[in-house]
Amino acid sequence: IIYLKEKLPHIRVVGVELSKDLANVAYSKGLSASELIVGSGYQLPFVNEEFDVVIETGMLHHVKYPSKIIDEMQR
């Protein structure tokens, strides 16, 4: 998120982190709670079609129902 913010300051970037501890690490590096929310990929707190692009990086193999998370990302 920090990298994207630096390279593309004109776009809105929002991340979702399940772990409060890992989110706190990101907050200590300068991210705000609106840029990185603590939450589950199974129930994203966004309205339908709120984003133009959604990216998942290295987490689907950690979840029990990856297809449900993909469905939520596409929503």
C-alpha positions as CSV (number, residue, x, y, z in Angstrom):
1,I,0.0,0.0,0.0
2,I,2.8,2.4,0.9
3,Y,4.5,1.6,-2.5
4,L,1.3,2.2,-4.5
5,K,0.6,5.4,-2.6
6,E,4.1,6.7,-3.4
7,K,4.0,5.7,-7.1
8,L,0.3,6.6,-7.7
9,P,-0.6,9.4,-5.3
10,H,-3.7,10.3,-7.3
11,I,-5.5,6.9,-6.7
12,R,-7.2,5.6,-3.6
13,V,-5.6,2.4,-2.2
14,V,-7.2,0.4,0.6
15,G,-5.9,-2.8,2.1
16,V,-7.6,-5.4,4.3
17,E,-5.6,-7.2,7.1
18,L,-7.1,-9.9,9.3
19,S,-4.4,-9.5,12.0
20,K,-4.7,-6.5,14.3
21,D,-1.0,-7.0,15.2
22,L,0.1,-6.8,11.6
23,A,-2.2,-3.9,10.9
24,N,-0.5,-2.1,13.9
25,V,2.9,-2.6,12.2
26,A,1.6,-1.0,9.1
27,Y,0.1,1.9,11.1
28,S,3.5,2.5,12.7
29,K,4.9,2.9,9.2
30,G,2.5,5.6,8.4
31,L,-0.7,4.0,7.1
32,S,-4.0,5.2,8.4
33,A,-6.9,3.1,9.5
34,S,-8.8,4.2,6.4
35,E,-6.0,3.0,4.2
36,L,-5.6,-0.4,5.9
37,I,-8.7,-1.8,7.6
38,V,-8.8,-4.8,10.0
39,G,-11.3,-7.2,8.7
40,S,-12.1,-10.5,7.0
41,G,-11.9,-11.2,3.3
42,Y,-15.2,-13.2,3.7
43,Q,-17.2,-10.0,4.5
44,L,-15.6,-6.9,3.1
45,P,-17.0,-3.6,4.5
46,F,-17.5,-2.0,1.1
47,V,-20.5,-1.4,-1.2
48,N,-20.8,-3.3,-4.4
49,E,-18.5,-2.1,-7.2
50,E,-16.8,0.4,-4.9
51,F,-13.4,-0.4,-6.5
52,D,-12.2,-0.5,-10.1
53,V,-9.4,-3.0,-9.3
54,V,-8.9,-5.6,-6.5
55,I,-5.6,-7.4,-5.9
56,E,-5.0,-10.4,-3.7
57,T,-1.4,-11.2,-2.8
58,G,-0.4,-14.5,-1.2
59,M,-3.3,-15.2,1.1
60,L,-5.8,-17.5,-0.6
61,H,-3.8,-20.6,0.2
62,H,-4.2,-19.7,3.9
63,V,-8.1,-19.7,4.0
64,K,-10.5,-22.6,4.2
65,Y,-12.9,-21.3,1.4
66,P,-10.9,-19.3,-1.1
67,S,-13.7,-19.3,-3.6
68,K,-15.9,-17.4,-1.1
69,I,-13.2,-14.7,-0.8
70,I,-12.9,-14.5,-4.5
71,D,-16.6,-14.0,-4.8
72,E,-16.5,-11.2,-2.2
73,M,-13.6,-9.6,-4.1
74,Q,-15.6,-9.6,-7.3
75,R,-18.6,-8.1,-5.7
